[in-house]
Amino acid sequence: MAEINRELADFLRRARSQGDPARSGLPADDRVRRVAGLRREEVALLAGVSTDYYTRLEQGRRIQPSAGVIDAIARALDLDSVGRTHLHDLVGAATVRRPRSVPSVQRVRPGLYQLLDAWEGQAVLILGRRMEVLASTRVARALFADFDALVPKERNYARWLFLDDAARALFVEWEVQARAAVESLRFAAARNPDDRLANELVAELSRSTAEFRQWWSEHRVYQRTFGSKNLRHPIVGELTVEYETLTLPGDPDQTLFVYTTEPASASRRAMDLLISWSQPASASRTE
């Protein structure tokens, strides 16, 4: 019996169930819809393929559609750019494929450590492909958690977010941040489906928390490149930080997250206080 691509089947079914017939441009249909979303034959019609072909694809059969067919199905399902990339990754027909074998350990090159040293007064994290915290500035560790003090297995942003009570208390909208982490991890995992450590992380979080298990099963993907986080910090109180992400051209599996605050705001004053508080106690003695 042919192997079934269950991840692809699940993603297509869920994407189709979220389709809006009214926005699809399909002709009016008086038939009663027993379930939400688009029918299989409607997706096939919009994509310009046969219903049988789309059905086999949605069943996860090991067929190899062209990149053009995948893009047509993505348009029929009204997927955004991240959803379209995710679909390519699941099918395996993206124009550029990553090797299926990935190194278990990611290393930060010396120049990036020097960059973090130059940004020592800023909150900056470098995350890896599995959301590992590969490097961080002193201010970032004061703002979120001292990842350097954790054992290597626990230096993971998603793991900390779900399994550390301090993380749940820190984020005012913890659920929003946690869902975002799940959607980002979902997107990254599809690019390297045979990554043993990523699969072990997903299994651990699925066993440990009902929220992760539920949100992972929804198969939503998103890649947030900027945004804000509202924090209730135990030292400096409430503040809002804005973040921008920078993907490294030389290593797309590593991403810089830079956190800032609005000038002349209460959040900036709180951040300045945190920066002062986090200064090493030995600094003045050394001087």
Disulfide bonds with the S-S distance in Angstrom:
none
